[in-house]
């Protein structure tokens, strides 16, 4: 199973582009901040997370203003077939 849910602030966005098949692409960054419990201790998290989306979801994300809070769901995958760096693929958000 490969599913992720992450909340955060949209902090960066690349220029709108399209795949060779004509799908709109969103590529940007979400800044996440939270506190959770790990081994009975509070742990603060704060990080930037690279994200990408395609099609209708990308169209909606490309219309959002920077600074907008989003709750995103999707999956994690390598940035490309030759890369080991991971990126979150957003498939839905609110």
CNS distance restraints for C-alpha pairs under 8 A (distance, minus, plus):
assign (resid   2 and name CA) (resid  75 and name CA) 5.57 0.50 0.50
assign (resid   2 and name CA) (resid  76 and name CA) 6.74 0.50 0.50
assign (resid   3 and name CA) (resid  73 and name CA) 7.31 0.50 0.50
assign (resid   3 and name CA) (resid  74 and name CA) 5.69 0.50 0.50
assign (resid   3 and name CA) (resid  75 and name CA) 4.65 0.50 0.50
assign (resid   3 and name CA) (resid  76 and name CA) 7.20 0.50 0.50
assign (resid   4 and name CA) (resid  73 and name CA) 5.62 0.50 0.50
assign (resid   4 and name CA) (resid  74 and name CA) 5.38 0.50 0.50
assign (resid   4 and name CA) (resid  75 and name CA) 5.34 0.50 0.50
assign (resid   4 and name CA) (resid  76 and name CA) 7.14 0.50 0.50
assign (resid   4 and name CA) (resid  88 and name CA) 7.94 0.50 0.50
assign (resid   5 and name CA) (resid  71 and name CA) 7.19 0.50 0.50
assign (resid   5 and name CA) (resid  72 and name CA) 5.64 0.50 0.50
assign (resid   5 and name CA) (resid  73 and name CA) 4.44 0.50 0.50
assign (resid   5 and name CA) (resid  74 and name CA) 6.65 0.50 0.50
assign (resid   6 and name CA) (resid  32 and name CA) 7.51 0.50 0.50
assign (resid   6 and name CA) (resid  71 and name CA) 5.85 0.50 0.50
assign (resid   6 and name CA) (resid  72 and name CA) 5.37 0.50 0.50
assign (resid   6 and name CA) (resid  73 and name CA) 6.56 0.50 0.50
assign (resid   7 and name CA) (resid  32 and name CA) 6.29 0.50 0.50
assign (resid   7 and name CA) (resid  69 and name CA) 7.28 0.50 0.50
assign (resid   7 and name CA) (resid  70 and name CA) 5.66 0.50 0.50
assign (resid   7 and name CA) (resid  71 and name CA) 4.27 0.50 0.50
assign (resid   7 and name CA) (resid  72 and name CA) 6.12 0.50 0.50
assign (resid   8 and name CA) (resid  30 and name CA) 5.58 0.50 0.50
assign (resid   8 and name CA) (resid  31 and name CA) 5.21 0.50 0.50
assign (resid   8 and name CA) (resid  32 and name CA) 4.42 0.50 0.50
assign (resid   8 and name CA) (resid  33 and name CA) 6.86 0.50 0.50
assign (resid   8 and name CA) (resid  69 and name CA) 5.55 0.50 0.50
assign (resid   8 and name CA) (resid  70 and name CA) 5.59 0.50 0.50
assign (resid   8 and name CA) (resid  71 and name CA) 6.63 0.50 0.50
assign (resid   9 and name CA) (resid  30 and name CA) 5.28 0.50 0.50
assign (resid   9 and name CA) (resid  31 and name CA) 5.09 0.50 0.50
assign (resid   9 and name CA) (resid  32 and name CA) 6.64 0.50 0.50
assign (resid   9 and name CA) (resid  66 and name CA) 7.74 0.50 0.50
assign (resid   9 and name CA) (resid  67 and name CA) 5.54 0.50 0.50
assign (resid   9 and name CA) (resid  68 and name CA) 5.54 0.50 0.50
assign (resid   9 and name CA) (resid  69 and name CA) 4.42 0.50 0.50
assign (resid   9 and name CA) (resid  70 and name CA) 6.15 0.50 0.50
assign (resid  10 and name CA) (resid  28 and name CA) 7.57 0.50 0.50
assign (resid  10 and name CA) (resid  29 and name CA) 6.05 0.50 0.50
assign (resid  10 and name CA) (resid  30 and name CA) 4.63 0.50 0.50
assign (resid  10 and name CA) (resid  31 and name CA) 6.48 0.50 0.50
assign (resid  10 and name CA) (resid  65 and name CA) 7.77 0.50 0.50
assign (resid  10 and name CA) (resid  66 and name CA) 5.31 0.50 0.50
assign (resid  10 and name CA) (resid  67 and name CA) 5.27 0.50 0.50
assign (resid  10 and name CA) (resid  68 and name CA) 5.49 0.50 0.50
assign (resid  10 and name CA) (resid  69 and name CA) 6.35 0.50 0.50
assign (resid  10 and name CA) (resid  70 and name CA) 7.04 0.50 0.50
assign (resid  11 and name CA) (resid  28 and name CA) 7.52 0.50 0.50
assign (resid  11 and name CA) (resid  29 and name CA) 5.63 0.50 0.50
assign (resid  11 and name CA) (resid  30 and name CA) 5.70 0.50 0.50
assign (resid  11 and name CA) (resid  31 and name CA) 6.34 0.50 0.50
assign (resid  11 and name CA) (resid  66 and name CA) 5.42 0.50 0.50
assign (resid  11 and name CA) (resid  67 and name CA) 5.84 0.50 0.50
assign (resid  12 and name CA) (resid  28 and name CA) 5.05 0.50 0.50
assign (resid  12 and name CA) (resid  29 and name CA) 4.97 0.50 0.50
assign (resid  12 and name CA) (resid  30 and name CA) 7.28 0.50 0.50
assign (resid  12 and name CA) (resid  66 and name CA) 6.57 0.50 0.50
assign (resid  13 and name CA) (resid  26 and name CA) 7.34 0.50 0.50
assign (resid  13 and name CA) (resid  27 and name CA) 5.83 0.50 0.50
assign (resid  13 and name CA) (resid  28 and name CA) 4.03 0.50 0.50
assign (resid  13 and name CA) (resid  29 and name CA) 6.54 0.50 0.50
assign (resid  13 and name CA) (resid  62 and name CA) 7.72 0.50 0.50
assign (resid  13 and name CA) (resid  66 and name CA) 7.78 0.50 0.50
assign (resid  14 and name CA) (resid  26 and name CA) 7.17 0.50 0.50
assign (resid  14 and name CA) (resid  27 and name CA) 5.57 0.50 0.50
assign (resid  14 and name CA) (resid  28 and name CA) 5.87 0.50 0.50
assign (resid  16 and name CA) (resid  24 and name CA) 7.14 0.50 0.50
assign (resid  16 and name CA) (resid  25 and name CA) 6.30 0.50 0.50
assign (resid  16 and name CA) (resid  26 and name CA) 6.41 0.50 0.50
assign (resid  16 and name CA) (resid  62 and name CA) 7.10 0.50 0.50
assign (resid  17 and name CA) (resid  24 and name CA) 6.03 0.50 0.50
assign (resid  17 and name CA) (resid  25 and name CA) 5.46 0.50 0.50
assign (resid  17 and name CA) (resid  26 and name CA) 7.48 0.50 0.50
assign (resid  18 and name CA) (resid  22 and name CA) 5.40 0.50 0.50
assign (resid  18 and name CA) (resid  23 and name CA) 5.25 0.50 0.50
assign (resid  18 and name CA) (resid  24 and name CA) 4.51 0.50 0.50
assign (resid  18 and name CA) (resid  25 and name CA) 5.46 0.50 0.50
assign (resid  19 and name CA) (resid  23 and name CA) 5.17 0.50 0.50
assign (resid  19 and name CA) (resid  24 and name CA) 6.58 0.50 0.50
assign (resid  19 and name CA) (resid  25 and name CA) 6.90 0.50 0.50
assign (resid  23 and name CA) (resid  54 and name CA) 6.28 0.50 0.50
assign (resid  23 and name CA) (resid  55 and name CA) 5.05 0.50 0.50
assign (resid  24 and name CA) (resid  54 and name CA) 5.69 0.50 0.50
assign (resid  24 and name CA) (resid  55 and name CA) 5.08 0.50 0.50
assign (resid  24 and name CA) (resid  56 and name CA) 7.51 0.50 0.50
assign (resid  24 and name CA) (resid  58 and name CA) 6.09 0.50 0.50
assign (resid  24 and name CA) (resid  59 and name CA) 6.38 0.50 0.50
assign (resid  25 and name CA) (resid  52 and name CA) 7.24 0.50 0.50
assign (resid  25 and name CA) (resid  53 and name CA) 5.87 0.50 0.50
assign (resid  25 and name CA) (resid  54 and name CA) 4.69 0.50 0.50
assign (resid  25 and name CA) (resid  55 and name CA) 6.60 0.50 0.50
assign (resid  25 and name CA) (resid  58 and name CA) 5.43 0.50 0.50
assign (resid  25 and name CA) (resid  59 and name CA) 7.49 0.50 0.50
assign (resid  26 and name CA) (resid  52 and name CA) 5.44 0.50 0.50
assign (resid  26 and name CA) (resid  53 and name CA) 5.07 0.50 0.50
assign (resid  26 and name CA) (resid  54 and name CA) 6.30 0.50 0.50
assign (resid  26 and name CA) (resid  58 and name CA) 4.73 0.50 0.50
assign (resid  26 and name CA) (resid  59 and name CA) 7.27 0.50 0.50
assign (resid  26 and name CA) (resid  61 and name CA) 6.63 0.50 0.50
assign (resid  26 and name CA) (resid  62 and name CA) 6.02 0.50 0.50
assign (resid  27 and name CA) (resid  50 and name CA) 7.66 0.50 0.50
assign (resid  27 and name CA) (resid  51 and name CA) 5.82 0.50 0.50
assign (resid  27 and name CA) (resid  52 and name CA) 4.38 0.50 0.50
assign (resid  27 and name CA) (resid  53 and name CA) 6.59 0.50 0.50
assign (resid  28 and name CA) (resid  50 and name CA) 5.96 0.50 0.50
assign (resid  28 and name CA) (resid  51 and name CA) 5.39 0.50 0.50
assign (resid  28 and name CA) (resid  52 and name CA) 6.42 0.50 0.50
assign (resid  29 and name CA) (resid  48 and name CA) 6.34 0.50 0.50
assign (resid  29 and name CA) (resid  49 and name CA) 5.51 0.50 0.50
assign (resid  29 and name CA) (resid  50 and name CA) 4.56 0.50 0.50
assign (resid  29 and name CA) (resid  51 and name CA) 5.65 0.50 0.50
assign (resid  30 and name CA) (resid  48 and name CA) 5.64 0.50 0.50
assign (resid  30 and name CA) (resid  49 and name CA) 5.17 0.50 0.50
assign (resid  30 and name CA) (resid  50 and name CA) 6.48 0.50 0.50
assign (resid  30 and name CA) (resid  51 and name CA) 7.01 0.50 0.50
assign (resid  31 and name CA) (resid  46 and name CA) 7.33 0.50 0.50
assign (resid  31 and name CA) (resid  47 and name CA) 5.80 0.50 0.50
assign (resid  31 and name CA) (resid  48 and name CA) 4.38 0.50 0.50
assign (resid  31 and name CA) (resid  49 and name CA) 6.22 0.50 0.50
assign (resid  32 and name CA) (resid  45 and name CA) 7.49 0.50 0.50
assign (resid  32 and name CA) (resid  46 and name CA) 5.54 0.50 0.50
assign (resid  32 and name CA) (resid  47 and name CA) 5.48 0.50 0.50
assign (resid  32 and name CA) (resid  48 and name CA) 6.19 0.50 0.50
assign (resid  32 and name CA) (resid  49 and name CA) 7.30 0.50 0.50
assign (resid  33 and name CA) (resid  44 and name CA) 7.59 0.50 0.50
assign (resid  33 and name CA) (resid  45 and name CA) 5.51 0.50 0.50
assign (resid  33 and name CA) (resid  46 and name CA) 4.35 0.50 0.50
assign (resid  33 and name CA) (resid  47 and name CA) 6.76 0.50 0.50
assign (resid  34 and name CA) (resid  44 and name CA) 5.93 0.50 0.50
assign (resid  34 and name CA) (resid  45 and name CA) 5.24 0.50 0.50
assign (resid  34 and name CA) (resid  46 and name CA) 6.62 0.50 0.50
assign (resid  35 and name CA) (resid  42 and name CA) 6.51 0.50 0.50
assign (resid  35 and name CA) (resid  43 and name CA) 5.47 0.50 0.50
assign (resid  35 and name CA) (resid  44 and name CA) 4.34 0.50 0.50
assign (resid  35 and name CA) (resid  45 and name CA) 5.92 0.50 0.50
assign (resid  36 and name CA) (resid  42 and name CA) 5.58 0.50 0.50
assign (resid  36 and name CA) (resid  43 and name CA) 5.36 0.50 0.50
assign (resid  36 and name CA) (resid  44 and name CA) 6.61 0.50 0.50
assign (resid  36 and name CA) (resid  45 and name CA) 7.90 0.50 0.50
assign (resid  37 and name CA) (resid  41 and name CA) 5.29 0.50 0.50
assign (resid  37 and name CA) (resid  42 and name CA) 4.56 0.50 0.50
assign (resid  37 and name CA) (resid  43 and name CA) 5.90 0.50 0.50
assign (resid  38 and name CA) (resid  42 and name CA) 6.33 0.50 0.50
assign (resid  38 and name CA) (resid  43 and name CA) 6.49 0.50 0.50
assign (resid  49 and name CA) (resid  87 and name CA) 7.47 0.50 0.50
assign (resid  49 and name CA) (resid  88 and name CA) 7.46 0.50 0.50
assign (resid  50 and name CA) (resid  87 and name CA) 5.42 0.50 0.50
assign (resid  50 and name CA) (resid  88 and name CA) 6.31 0.50 0.50
assign (resid  51 and name CA) (resid  87 and name CA) 5.61 0.50 0.50
assign (resid  51 and name CA) (resid  88 and name CA) 4.67 0.50 0.50
assign (resid  51 and name CA) (resid  89 and name CA) 5.80 0.50 0.50
assign (resid  51 and name CA) (resid  90 and name CA) 6.72 0.50 0.50
assign (resid  52 and name CA) (resid  58 and name CA) 7.85 0.50 0.50
assign (resid  52 and name CA) (resid  87 and name CA) 7.13 0.50 0.50
assign (resid  52 and name CA) (resid  88 and name CA) 6.32 0.50 0.50
assign (resid  52 and name CA) (resid  89 and name CA) 4.98 0.50 0.50
assign (resid  52 and name CA) (resid  90 and name CA) 6.11 0.50 0.50
assign (resid  53 and name CA) (resid  57 and name CA) 6.33 0.50 0.50
assign (resid  53 and name CA) (resid  58 and name CA) 4.96 0.50 0.50
assign (resid  53 and name CA) (resid  89 and name CA) 5.56 0.50 0.50
assign (resid  53 and name CA) (resid  90 and name CA) 5.14 0.50 0.50
assign (resid  53 and name CA) (resid  91 and name CA) 6.63 0.50 0.50
assign (resid  54 and name CA) (resid  58 and name CA) 4.75 0.50 0.50
assign (resid  54 and name CA) (resid  59 and name CA) 7.74 0.50 0.50
assign (resid  55 and name CA) (resid  59 and name CA) 6.40 0.50 0.50
assign (resid  56 and name CA) (resid  60 and name CA) 6.44 0.50 0.50
assign (resid  57 and name CA) (resid  61 and name CA) 6.24 0.50 0.50
assign (resid  57 and name CA) (resid  90 and name CA) 7.69 0.50 0.50
assign (resid  57 and name CA) (resid  91 and name CA) 6.62 0.50 0.50
assign (resid  57 and name CA) (resid  92 and name CA) 6.47 0.50 0.50
assign (resid  57 and name CA) (resid  93 and name CA) 7.96 0.50 0.50
assign (resid  58 and name CA) (resid  62 and name CA) 5.96 0.50 0.50
assign (resid  59 and name CA) (resid  63 and name CA) 6.57 0.50 0.50
assign (resid  60 and name CA) (resid  64 and name CA) 6.87 0.50 0.50
assign (resid  64 and name CA) (resid  68 and name CA) 6.72 0.50 0.50
assign (resid  70 and name CA) (resid  93 and name CA) 6.54 0.50 0.50
assign (resid  70 and name CA) (resid  94 and name CA) 5.83 0.50 0.50
assign (resid  71 and name CA) (resid  93 and name CA) 5.40 0.50 0.50
assign (resid  71 and name CA) (resid  94 and name CA) 5.35 0.50 0.50
assign (resid  72 and name CA) (resid  90 and name CA) 6.21 0.50 0.50
assign (resid  72 and name CA) (resid  91 and name CA) 7.67 0.50 0.50
assign (resid  72 and name CA) (resid  92 and name CA) 5.94 0.50 0.50
assign (resid  72 and name CA) (resid  93 and name CA) 4.21 0.50 0.50
assign (resid  72 and name CA) (resid  94 and name CA) 6.66 0.50 0.50
assign (resid  73 and name CA) (resid  90 and name CA) 5.68 0.50 0.50
assign (resid  73 and name CA) (resid  91 and name CA) 6.01 0.50 0.50
assign (resid  73 and name CA) (resid  92 and name CA) 5.39 0.50 0.50
assign (resid  73 and name CA) (resid  93 and name CA) 6.04 0.50 0.50
assign (resid  74 and name CA) (resid  88 and name CA) 6.82 0.50 0.50
assign (resid  74 and name CA) (resid  89 and name CA) 5.46 0.50 0.50
assign (resid  74 and name CA) (resid  90 and name CA) 4.51 0.50 0.50
assign (resid  74 and name CA) (resid  91 and name CA) 4.81 0.50 0.50
assign (resid  74 and name CA) (resid  92 and name CA) 6.65 0.50 0.50
assign (resid  75 and name CA) (resid  88 and name CA) 5.75 0.50 0.50
assign (resid  75 and name CA) (resid  89 and name CA) 5.34 0.50 0.50
assign (resid  75 and name CA) (resid  90 and name CA) 6.86 0.50 0.50
assign (resid  75 and name CA) (resid  91 and name CA) 7.78 0.50 0.50
assign (resid  76 and name CA) (resid  86 and name CA) 6.42 0.50 0.50
assign (resid  76 and name CA) (resid  87 and name CA) 5.71 0.50 0.50
assign (resid  76 and name CA) (resid  88 and name CA) 4.57 0.50 0.50
assign (resid  76 and name CA) (resid  89 and name CA) 6.00 0.50 0.50
assign (resid  77 and name CA) (resid  86 and name CA) 5.45 0.50 0.50
assign (resid  77 and name CA) (resid  87 and name CA) 5.72 0.50 0.50
assign (resid  77 and name CA) (resid  88 and name CA) 6.60 0.50 0.50
assign (resid  77 and name CA) (resid  89 and name CA) 7.18 0.50 0.50
assign (resid  78 and name CA) (resid  83 and name CA) 5.94 0.50 0.50
assign (resid  78 and name CA) (resid  84 and name CA) 5.64 0.50 0.50
assign (resid  78 and name CA) (resid  85 and name CA) 5.45 0.50 0.50
assign (resid  78 and name CA) (resid  86 and name CA) 4.35 0.50 0.50
assign (resid  78 and name CA) (resid  87 and name CA) 6.06 0.50 0.50
assign (resid  79 and name CA) (resid  83 and name CA) 5.89 0.50 0.50
assign (resid  79 and name CA) (resid  84 and name CA) 7.24 0.50 0.50
assign (resid  79 and name CA) (resid  85 and name CA) 5.80 0.50 0.50
assign (resid  79 and name CA) (resid  86 and name CA) 5.53 0.50 0.50
assign (resid  79 and name CA) (resid  87 and name CA) 5.63 0.50 0.50
assign (resid  80 and name CA) (resid  84 and name CA) 7.88 0.50 0.50
